Amino acid sequence: MSSIVDEKDLKIMKLLEENARTPLTRIAEKIGMSDVAIRKRLKRLEDDGIIKAYRLKLDHTKLGYRARAIIGFNVEAGRLLEVVRALSGNPNAKFLAITSGDHMVIVDYWARDNTELESFVNELKEKYNVKDVMPSLVLEIVKE
């Protein structure tokens, strides 16, 4: 990695975090630089792996997902990678992490309804023999 992130880079990234589709001309205007300079900085940040992707932020309820849960669980150490690999292919698992906290694995799971969510939790228990499954239903998103 060759870049040192400066204040202008941080301002660019903050604007893009708010809206990744912000035109470079608008970013340049707000920061007081040319759009060519902004483009070069973005290329460097991307090449250095600081900016990894530009993503959509979706409203799960408007897509028909009425149940969302952050689920923590434990799994036999020897099966950890198997379970994580399998879950990473599940399109309803929107976030998946191996952690060092209270649970070995955390998954943000979107379901059409509570029945579908319950089926997923049961599948975790039966198919992967996970332990200590602790789903926390998401009631309201305050900040994402």
Kinemage of the C-alpha trace (Angstrom):
@kinemage 1
@onewidth
@group {chain A} dominant
@subgroup {mainchain}
@vectorlist {calphas} color= white
{ca met a 1} P 0.000 0.000 0.000
{ca ser a 2} L 1.525 3.250 -1.070
{ca ser a 3} L -0.981 5.870 -0.092
{ca ile a 4} L -1.288 7.993 2.958
{ca val a 5} L -4.860 9.098 3.481
{ca asp a 6} L -5.119 12.837 4.027
{ca glu a 7} L -7.977 15.169 4.971
{ca lys a 8} L -9.107 15.585 1.360
{ca asp a 9} L -9.248 11.801 0.888
{ca leu a 10} L -11.334 11.528 4.053
{ca lys a 11} L -13.728 14.222 2.782
{ca ile a 12} L -14.074 12.417 -0.560
{ca met a 13} L -14.813 9.115 1.185
{ca lys a 14} L -17.341 10.756 3.525
{ca leu a 15} L -19.241 12.228 0.570
{ca leu a 16} L -19.225 8.865 -1.200
{ca glu a 17} L -20.398 7.070 1.954
{ca glu a 18} L -23.402 9.388 2.013
{ca asn a 19} L -24.098 8.714 -1.667
{ca ala a 20} L -21.767 6.592 -3.801
{ca arg a 21} L -23.363 8.034 -6.935
{ca thr a 22} L -22.341 11.619 -6.172
{ca pro a 23} L -20.902 13.042 -9.390
{ca leu a 24} L -17.173 13.742 -9.295
{ca thr a 25} L -17.858 17.327 -10.347
{ca arg a 26} L -19.997 17.852 -7.236
{ca ile a 27} L -17.346 16.274 -5.002
{ca ala a 28} L -14.695 18.466 -6.615
{ca glu a 29} L -16.857 21.538 -6.055
{ca lys a 30} L -17.408 20.765 -2.368
{ca ile a 31} L -13.735 20.047 -1.698
{ca gly a 32} L -12.267 22.763 -3.896
{ca met a 33} L -10.384 20.548 -6.318
{ca ser a 34} L -10.723 19.620 -9.983
{ca asp a 35} L -12.714 16.549 -10.958
{ca val a 36} L -9.522 15.162 -12.559
{ca ala a 37} L -7.741 15.408 -9.185
{ca ile a 38} L -10.705 13.680 -7.500
{ca arg a 39} L -10.619 10.899 -10.110
{ca lys a 40} L -6.873 10.362 -9.521
{ca arg a 41} L -7.364 10.215 -5.757
{ca leu a 42} L -10.208 7.720 -6.119
{ca lys a 43} L -8.114 5.543 -8.436
{ca arg a 44} L -5.273 5.535 -5.885
{ca leu a 45} L -7.657 4.715 -3.023
{ca glu a 46} L -9.169 1.887 -5.081
{ca asp a 47} L -5.769 0.545 -6.215
{ca asp a 48} L -4.528 0.577 -2.620
{ca gly a 49} L -7.613 -1.342 -1.483
{ca ile a 50} L -8.896 1.421 0.772
{ca ile a 51} L -12.068 1.745 -1.296
{ca lys a 52} L -13.191 -1.832 -1.921
{ca ala a 53} L -16.605 -1.382 -3.532
{ca tyr a 54} L -19.509 0.902 -4.262
{ca arg a 55} L -22.758 -0.677 -3.057
{ca leu a 56} L -26.482 -0.271 -3.078
{ca lys a 57} L -28.299 0.281 0.193
{ca leu a 58} L -31.662 -1.482 0.012
{ca asp a 59} L -34.831 -1.139 2.051
{ca his a 60} L -35.546 -4.775 2.912
{ca thr a 61} L -39.187 -4.139 3.827
{ca lys a 62} L -39.956 -2.624 0.408
{ca leu a 63} L -38.504 -5.762 -1.178
{ca gly a 64} L -40.918 -7.976 0.746
{ca tyr a 65} L -38.634 -9.002 3.604
{ca arg a 66} L -40.767 -8.444 6.703
{ca ala a 67} L -38.465 -10.208 9.165
{ca arg a 68} L -34.837 -9.378 9.750
{ca ala a 69} L -32.631 -10.746 12.494
{ca ile a 70} L -29.060 -10.479 13.618
{ca ile a 71} L -28.279 -14.042 14.642
{ca gly a 72} L -25.308 -15.100 16.721
{ca phe a 73} L -24.413 -18.757 17.138
{ca asn a 74} L -21.624 -21.169 17.943
{ca val a 75} L -20.537 -24.187 15.942
{ca glu a 76} L -18.110 -27.042 16.486
{ca ala a 77} L -14.637 -25.640 15.749
{ca gly a 78} L -13.962 -28.323 13.136
{ca arg a 79} L -17.080 -27.339 11.184
{ca leu a 80} L -16.681 -23.556 11.389
{ca leu a 81} L -15.346 -22.999 7.868
{ca glu a 82} L -17.818 -25.481 6.357
{ca val a 83} L -20.765 -23.679 7.944
{ca val a 84} L -19.509 -20.206 7.037
{ca arg a 85} L -18.841 -21.243 3.430
{ca ala a 86} L -22.333 -22.722 3.131
{ca leu a 87} L -24.000 -19.660 4.627
{ca ser a 88} L -21.980 -17.284 2.450
{ca gly a 89} L -23.857 -18.718 -0.537
{ca asn a 90} L -27.258 -17.988 1.018
{ca pro a 91} L -28.687 -14.860 -0.669
{ca asn a 92} L -30.712 -13.980 2.448
{ca ala a 93} L -27.556 -13.818 4.574
{ca lys a 94} L -26.672 -10.175 3.943
{ca phe a 95} L -23.744 -9.998 6.385
{ca leu a 96} L -21.699 -12.863 7.753
{ca ala a 97} L -18.717 -12.702 10.105
{ca ile a 98} L -16.562 -14.966 12.212
{ca thr a 99} L -16.140 -13.195 15.535
{ca ser a 100} L -14.280 -13.436 18.808
{ca gly a 101} L -17.193 -12.206 20.906
{ca asp a 102} L -20.052 -14.015 22.565
{ca his a 103} L -20.711 -16.012 19.389
{ca met a 104} L -18.388 -17.564 16.841
{ca val a 105} L -20.560 -16.447 13.919
{ca ile a 106} L -22.868 -13.481 13.341
{ca val a 107} L -25.280 -13.355 10.406
{ca asp a 108} L -27.677 -10.592 9.333
{ca tyr a 109} L -30.545 -12.584 7.845
{ca trp a 110} L -33.485 -11.229 5.829
{ca ala a 111} L -36.645 -13.367 5.645
{ca arg a 112} L -40.030 -12.888 4.018
{ca asp a 113} L -41.763 -13.510 7.349
{ca asn a 114} L -41.226 -14.980 10.809
{ca thr a 115} L -42.018 -18.489 9.545
{ca glu a 116} L -39.193 -18.295 7.010
{ca leu a 117} L -36.893 -16.893 9.696
{ca glu a 118} L -37.797 -19.732 12.055
{ca ser a 119} L -37.100 -22.248 9.264
{ca phe a 120} L -33.637 -20.771 8.804
{ca val a 121} L -32.893 -21.002 12.535
{ca asn a 122} L -34.100 -24.613 12.575
{ca glu a 123} L -31.941 -25.383 9.532
{ca leu a 124} L -28.911 -23.989 11.376
{ca lys a 125} L -29.612 -26.283 14.304
{ca glu a 126} L -30.456 -29.413 12.325
{ca lys a 127} L -28.188 -29.225 9.281
{ca tyr a 128} L -25.120 -27.652 10.864
{ca asn a 129} L -25.600 -28.660 14.504
{ca val a 130} L -25.012 -25.100 15.682
{ca lys a 131} L -25.319 -24.257 19.363
{ca asp a 132} L -26.413 -21.231 21.353
{ca val a 133} L -28.460 -19.723 18.517
{ca met a 134} L -29.474 -16.220 19.601
{ca pro a 135} L -31.617 -14.383 17.039
{ca ser a 136} L -32.254 -10.708 17.718
{ca leu a 137} L -35.136 -9.373 15.648
{ca val a 138} L -34.431 -6.019 14.024
{ca leu a 139} L -37.309 -3.736 14.960
{ca glu a 140} L -36.022 -0.467 13.520
{ca ile a 141} L -32.852 0.636 11.772
{ca val a 142} L -31.491 3.777 13.421
{ca lys a 143} L -28.221 4.030 11.488
{ca glu a 144} L -26.750 1.897 8.748
